[in-house]
Amino acid sequence: MKRVDGANRVGIETGRMKAESALYLFRPTRAISNFAKTPAGTPNPSGEAMLVLLHGYSSVGGLPIFVDGELVGSIGVGGMAPDAASGTYPDEQCAQAGMDAVFKK
């Protein structure tokens, strides 16, 4: 867990929640809301129950970390406001930049 000076508790907690959700569900948090839907897009009660039990958090900013196709961890960033209209999600961009730096993509 790392935080920037001045980061508030909400950003820290949402970052943790995003990391856990990406880890538990093997997918970016951007895609977690689809976990609770059928292929036709209707609500899937089993998927919704699983999200509740796993404390699934579908806010963009959590990414699973795969090495050679194997899940080895996750990263979550919280605290920055998204701009969905322009498709800008700073939390996810920051998480991806961190992974790229570590794995030198």
C-alpha positions as CSV (number, residue, x, y, z in Angstrom):
1,M,0.0,0.0,0.0
2,K,1.4,3.3,-1.0
3,R,-0.1,6.7,-0.8
4,V,0.8,10.2,-1.9
5,D,1.1,12.9,0.7
6,G,-2.2,14.5,1.2
7,A,-4.2,11.5,-0.2
8,N,-7.5,11.1,1.7
9,R,-8.9,8.0,3.2
10,V,-11.5,7.5,0.5
11,G,-8.8,7.3,-2.2
12,I,-6.8,4.8,-0.2
13,E,-9.8,2.6,0.6
14,T,-11.1,2.6,-3.0
15,G,-7.7,1.8,-4.3
16,R,-7.6,-1.2,-1.9
17,M,-11.1,-2.3,-2.9
18,K,-10.2,-2.1,-6.6
19,A,-7.1,-4.2,-6.2
20,E,-9.0,-6.8,-4.2
21,S,-11.8,-6.9,-6.8
22,A,-9.4,-7.3,-9.7
23,L,-7.6,-10.1,-7.9
24,Y,-10.7,-12.0,-6.8
25,L,-12.4,-11.8,-10.2
26,F,-9.4,-12.1,-12.5
27,R,-10.3,-9.0,-14.5
28,P,-10.0,-5.2,-14.6
29,T,-12.5,-3.5,-12.4
30,R,-13.8,-1.7,-15.5
31,A,-15.2,-5.1,-16.6
32,I,-16.6,-6.2,-13.2
33,S,-20.0,-4.7,-13.7
34,N,-20.4,-7.1,-16.7
35,F,-19.7,-10.0,-14.2
36,A,-23.2,-9.5,-12.8
37,K,-25.0,-9.6,-16.2
38,T,-26.0,-12.3,-18.6
39,P,-24.6,-12.4,-22.1
40,A,-27.8,-10.6,-23.2
41,G,-27.0,-7.8,-20.7
42,T,-29.8,-8.5,-18.2
43,P,-29.1,-8.8,-14.5
44,N,-27.6,-12.1,-13.4
45,P,-28.7,-12.8,-9.8
46,S,-25.9,-15.3,-9.2
47,G,-23.3,-12.9,-10.5
48,E,-24.8,-10.1,-8.3
49,A,-24.7,-12.3,-5.2
50,M,-21.0,-13.2,-6.0
51,L,-20.1,-9.5,-6.3
52,V,-21.7,-8.8,-2.9
53,L,-20.0,-11.7,-1.2
54,L,-16.6,-10.8,-2.7
55,H,-17.1,-7.1,-2.0
56,G,-16.7,-6.6,-5.8
57,Y,-16.1,-3.0,-6.6
58,S,-16.7,-2.0,-10.3
59,S,-15.1,1.5,-10.3
60,V,-12.4,1.8,-12.9
61,G,-8.8,1.7,-11.5
62,G,-8.1,-1.9,-10.5
63,L,-6.0,-4.2,-12.8
64,P,-5.0,-7.9,-12.3
65,I,-1.3,-8.6,-12.8
66,F,-0.6,-11.6,-15.0
67,V,2.9,-13.0,-15.6
68,D,3.2,-15.7,-18.3
69,G,-0.6,-16.1,-18.2
70,E,-0.7,-16.7,-14.5
71,L,-2.4,-14.3,-12.0
72,V,0.3,-13.1,-9.6
73,G,-1.4,-10.1,-8.0
74,S,-3.2,-6.9,-8.6
75,I,-3.0,-3.1,-8.5
76,G,-5.6,-0.6,-7.5
77,V,-5.5,3.2,-7.7
78,G,-8.1,5.5,-6.2
79,G,-8.7,9.1,-5.6
80,M,-8.9,10.7,-9.0
81,A,-12.1,11.7,-10.7
82,P,-12.9,10.0,-14.0
83,D,-14.2,11.9,-17.1
84,A,-16.4,9.2,-18.7
85,A,-17.5,11.7,-21.4
86,S,-14.0,11.9,-22.8
87,G,-13.1,8.3,-21.8
88,T,-10.4,9.5,-19.4
89,Y,-9.9,7.3,-16.3
90,P,-6.8,8.6,-14.4
91,D,-6.9,5.8,-11.8
92,E,-6.7,3.1,-14.4
93,Q,-4.1,5.1,-16.4
94,C,-2.0,5.5,-13.3
95,A,-2.3,1.7,-12.4
96,Q,-1.3,0.8,-16.0
97,A,1.6,3.2,-16.0
98,G,2.8,1.6,-12.7
99,M,2.6,-1.9,-14.1
100,D,4.3,-0.8,-17.3
101,A,7.2,0.7,-15.3
102,V,7.6,-2.4,-13.2
103,F,7.4,-4.8,-16.1
104,K,9.2,-2.5,-18.6
105,K,6.7,-2.9,-21.4
